Amino acid sequence: MGNESAFGCLNQKLRREVDKVNPSLNLPPVDARSPDVRVGNVNEAAVRQQYGSNYGRSAFPFRPPSVTNIVPRR
């Protein structure tokens, strides 16, 4: 029984130390001033950048063909 109260006391003490270093603010996670990415809105400029020449033509982003590196013989 002594161990349970000791752990409870230790937990409370540690919680106070953590709260001193990193106080928790009671704020909503999302509000009207949150960035679009966090809220879930789409940023049209970012979508145009991502889709490249496929913007407005395809549901898949434009991906240029991959470059294969050829190691020269010695």
MARNUVO-986272 format. One line per field, with one value per residue: residue number from 1; x, y, z of N, C-alpha, C, O, CB in turn. Coordinates in steps of 0.02 Angstrom, whole numbers, padded with zeros to 5 digits. Atoms other than C-alpha are relative to their C-alpha. Glycine has a CB too. Example, Ala and Ser with C-alpha at 12.3 -4.5 7.8 and 13.67 -1.06 7.14 Angstrom:
# MARNUVO-986272
n c(1,2)
n.c1 c(00045,-00042)
n.c2 c(-00059,-00059)
n.c3 c(00000,-00003)
ca.c1 c(00615,00684)
ca.c2 c(-00225,-00053)
ca.c3 c(00390,00357)
c.c1 c(00045,-00039)
c.c2 c(00060,00055)
c.c3 c(00000,00037)
o.c1 c(00097,-00014)
o.c2 c(00059,00110)
o.c3 c(00033,00045)
cb.c1 c(-00050,00020)
cb.c2 c(00001,00023)
cb.c3 c(00062,-00071)
//
This chain:
# MARNUVO-986272
n c(1,2,3,4,5,6,7,8,9,10,11,12,13,14,15,16,17,18,19,20,21,22,23,24,25,26,27,28,29,30,31,32,33,34,35,36,37,38,39,40,41,42,43,44,45,46,47,48,49,50,51,52,53,54,55,56,57,58,59,60,61,62,63,64,65,66,67,68,69,70,71,72,73,74)
n.c1 c(00041,-00045,-00027,00050,00002,-00064,00004,00046,-00035,-00052,00033,00021,-00060,-00024,00048,-00013,-00062,00014,00043,-00042,-00040,00043,00068,00051,00048,00066,00021,00027,-00051,00011,00046,00006,-00066,-00044,-00020,00044,-00021,00023,00073,00019,00015,-00049,-00034,-00001,-00068,-00039,00024,-00028,-00071,-00006,00025,-00038,00036,00062,00052,00060,00007,-00005,00006,-00065,-00052,-00051,-00063,-00045,-00031,-00058,-00065,-00041,-00070,-00043,-00068,-00048,-00050,-00068)
n.c2 c(-00059,-00057,-00012,-00036,-00071,-00029,-00014,-00056,-00060,-00011,-00024,-00069,-00041,-00004,-00039,-00071,-00019,-00005,-00059,-00060,-00006,-00002,-00010,00015,-00054,00027,-00030,00049,00019,-00035,-00057,-00037,-00025,00056,00003,00041,00070,00032,00004,00048,-00034,00010,-00060,00010,-00009,00060,00054,-00013,00017,00073,00036,-00021,-00003,00039,-00037,-00010,00052,00067,00005,00022,-00051,00009,00025,00008,00066,00005,00000,00056,-00017,00051,-00005,00011,00053,-00025)
n.c3 c(00000,-00003,00067,00040,-00019,00019,00072,00009,-00020,00049,00061,-00010,-00002,00068,00039,-00016,00034,00071,00011,-00006,00061,00059,-00022,00052,00012,00014,00062,00047,00049,00063,-00004,00063,00021,00016,00070,00043,00000,-00062,00001,00051,00063,00053,00023,00073,00026,-00016,00044,00067,-00003,-00006,00058,00058,00064,-00006,-00036,00038,00051,-00027,-00072,-00025,00006,00051,-00023,00057,00002,-00044,00033,-00022,-00002,00029,-00027,00054,-00011,-00012)
ca.c1 c(00000,00146,00210,00046,00045,00230,00200,00052,00157,00300,00180,00109,00284,00338,00179,00215,00392,00330,00197,00331,00433,00290,00129,-00025,-00132,-00316,-00340,-00446,-00342,-00420,-00495,-00530,-00348,-00277,-00177,-00271,-00167,-00215,-00399,-00403,-00432,-00343,-00215,-00238,-00062,00011,-00100,-00046,00135,00110,00012,00117,00062,-00074,-00169,-00347,-00317,-00285,-00319,-00138,00007,00135,00291,00436,00519,00651,00832,00938,01116,01243,01409,01551,01671,01846)
ca.c2 c(00000,00117,00096,00157,00319,00345,00330,00449,00576,00555,00576,00736,00804,00763,00839,01004,01006,00974,01110,01235,01200,01176,01256,01194,01328,01296,01344,01262,01164,01254,01427,01560,01616,01442,01414,01337,01178,01144,01179,01070,01202,01183,01314,01336,01400,01247,01130,01215,01193,01010,00961,01061,01036,00914,01049,01051,00901,00754,00694,00637,00755,00782,00680,00703,00543,00482,00505,00350,00378,00284,00248,00271,00127,00148)
ca.c3 c(00000,00034,-00145,-00222,-00123,-00158,-00346,-00334,-00242,-00366,-00514,-00441,-00410,-00587,-00660,-00569,-00640,-00816,-00801,-00748,-00905,-01029,-00968,-01060,-01139,-01146,-01329,-01462,-01589,-01738,-01748,-01879,-01882,-01912,-02071,-02218,-02213,-02032,-02061,-02216,-02350,-02515,-02566,-02754,-02784,-02698,-02800,-02962,-02910,-02866,-03021,-03144,-03324,-03267,-03172,-03236,-03350,-03235,-03059,-03044,-03009,-03145,-03117,-03236,-03296,-03176,-03223,-03221,-03170,-03273,-03191,-03315,-03338,-03277)
c.c1 c(00043,00027,-00049,-00001,00066,00001,-00046,00033,00054,-00030,-00022,00060,00028,-00046,00010,00063,-00011,-00042,00040,00037,-00045,-00073,-00050,-00048,-00066,-00029,-00031,00053,-00007,-00048,00002,00067,00049,00020,-00044,00018,-00026,-00075,-00023,-00020,00057,00029,00011,00070,00043,-00022,00026,00073,00009,-00019,00035,-00043,-00064,-00056,-00059,-00011,-00002,-00006,00066,00052,00049,00064,00046,00032,00063,00063,00039,00073,00041,00071,00048,00049,00068,00050)
c.c2 c(00063,00018,00040,00074,00034,00017,00059,00066,00018,00026,00073,00048,00009,00042,00075,00024,00008,00062,00065,00012,00011,00009,-00014,00059,-00031,00036,-00052,-00017,00036,00058,00038,00025,-00056,00000,-00048,-00074,-00036,-00009,-00052,00032,-00012,00067,-00009,00007,-00063,-00059,00010,-00020,-00076,-00035,00021,00003,-00041,00037,00013,-00053,-00070,00002,-00022,00055,-00016,-00024,-00008,-00069,-00001,-00005,-00059,00021,-00058,00011,-00013,-00056,00031,-00041)
c.c3 c(00000,-00069,-00042,00017,-00019,-00075,-00015,00017,-00051,-00065,00006,-00002,-00071,-00044,00013,-00035,-00075,-00015,00007,-00066,-00060,00023,-00056,-00005,-00020,-00061,-00046,-00053,-00067,00012,-00066,-00026,-00017,-00073,-00039,00004,00063,00001,-00050,-00066,-00050,-00020,-00075,-00029,00012,-00044,-00071,-00004,-00001,-00064,-00065,-00062,00002,00035,-00046,-00054,00029,00076,00031,-00010,-00055,00032,-00060,00000,00043,-00041,00026,-00004,-00026,00026,-00057,00017,00010,-00036)
o.c1 c(00024,00039,-00028,-00004,00067,00025,-00032,00025,00063,-00003,-00014,00056,00046,-00022,00007,00065,00014,-00028,00022,00043,-00030,-00110,-00038,-00074,-00068,-00074,-00010,00094,00044,-00099,00031,00073,00107,-00019,-00071,-00026,-00047,-00100,-00075,-00041,00114,-00008,00050,00088,00082,00020,00045,00096,00052,00015,00032,-00097,-00105,-00111,-00051,-00064,-00030,00008,00071,00055,00061,00087,00032,00038,00101,00064,00046,00096,00034,00099,00045,00067,00085,00110)
o.c2 c(00114,00076,00083,00116,00094,00070,00100,00115,00077,00072,00112,00102,00065,00080,00114,00081,00055,00097,00115,00069,00052,-00040,00007,00083,-00079,00079,-00111,00025,00046,00050,00014,00038,-00042,00021,-00096,-00117,-00094,-00058,-00084,-00003,-00024,00116,-00051,-00030,-00082,-00099,-00039,-00049,-00102,-00083,-00015,00033,-00034,00011,00042,-00054,-00116,00052,-00027,00086,-00075,00005,-00048,-00100,00047,-00034,-00068,00046,-00115,00066,-00066,-00066,00084,-00027)
o.c3 c(-00028,-00084,-00080,-00029,-00035,-00094,-00058,-00019,-00069,-00096,-00041,-00031,-00090,-00086,-00034,-00060,-00105,-00064,-00025,-00089,-00103,00026,-00113,00045,-00060,-00055,-00044,-00070,-00101,00044,-00114,-00086,-00032,-00116,-00011,00005,00059,00027,-00040,-00112,-00030,-00028,-00096,-00075,-00031,-00065,-00103,-00053,-00036,-00085,-00115,-00062,-00044,00040,-00100,-00086,-00001,00108,00093,-00063,-00071,00081,-00105,00053,00045,-00095,00087,-00056,-00004,00019,-00090,00075,-00017,-00031)
cb.c1 c(-00047,00057,00016,-00070,-00013,00058,-00023,-00062,00031,00039,-00060,-00037,00053,00007,-00072,00006,00055,-00038,-00058,00051,00043,00007,-00010,-00038,00026,-00047,00059,-00064,-00004,-00028,00020,-00047,00029,-00034,00073,00005,00076,00023,-00030,-00055,-00010,-00031,00068,-00047,00033,-00009,-00078,-00009,00033,-00043,-00074,00058,00044,00015,00028,00001,00056,00067,-00055,00022,00037,00012,-00008,00055,00016,-00007,00037,-00013,00022,-00002,00011,00037,00002,00015)
cb.c2 c(00000,-00013,-00066,-00031,00008,-00048,-00062,-00010,-00009,-00064,-00044,00007,-00031,-00070,-00020,00010,-00053,-00064,00000,-00007,-00063,-00065,00070,-00065,00048,00008,00036,00028,-00075,-00049,00047,00058,00044,-00067,-00020,00025,-00005,00042,00068,-00043,00076,-00036,00012,00049,00061,-00019,-00003,00075,00030,-00025,00012,-00046,-00024,-00065,00067,00067,00005,-00032,-00049,-00065,00008,00066,-00068,00055,-00020,-00060,00067,-00063,00018,00002,-00050,00066,-00050,00000)
cb.c3 c(00060,00047,-00034,00010,00075,00017,-00038,00043,00070,-00013,-00015,00068,00046,-00030,00018,00076,00014,-00025,00049,00057,-00010,-00043,00028,00017,-00056,00062,-00035,-00035,-00011,-00054,00060,00010,00053,00019,-00006,-00071,-00004,00060,-00017,00024,00012,-00061,00038,-00032,00031,00074,00001,-00018,00062,00057,-00007,-00012,-00056,00037,00028,-00033,-00049,-00020,00019,-00036,00066,-00040,00038,00001,-00072,00047,00012,-00043,00072,-00078,00060,-00015,-00059,00074)
//
